[in-house]
Amino acid sequence: MLTFEEKLAIATSFPELEQKNVSLGRVNFQYPESKTDKKNVLYHLHPNGNGFVYAEGISGYRVDPKGMVNIRDFSEEDLRTLIQKSIERLSIDPSEGTMAVGDEIEEVWRNEEGHTLTIILEEDMWNVYAGIYLDGTFPSYNEAKSYLMEEGFTKQN
């Protein structure tokens, strides 16, 4: 496990983040250029080494209800990667519905009958799959989301 000082050094190596000291010796790192209402990339980094990074919508991470991932046991490489992905995620205007090339976005949606569809960003297009079969292709996330909602599907966490 990285120490508080090591995690602090990693966070301060991102020049786009601003350090904000909070209570009990904890530190937040905010991304002031965020295109969303979320600004905290690193939240409540504590002297005991615990802390959280915003990862809502980034595949491969289990997030809490606030969209955060606990980083207590992260390696330096894993922490750097997640912070970079978080910054990239917050750099995207949600109203545009498009993501930067290379982001791995995958969401599972389910209807009341138990059927599932998956939205996957591929080559700048949002594809909706029913298992291995392509159900639809959309130029923006919002269009894919609207389609799924009209069909009675809800996003699963």
Salt bridges, closest charged atoms under 4 A:
GLU18 OE1 - LYS20 NZ 3.69
GLU56 OE2 - LYS155 NZ 3.99
GLU76 OE2 - ARG80 NE 3.14
GLU107 OE2 - LYS155 NZ 3.37
GLU113 OE1 - HIS115 ND1 3.30
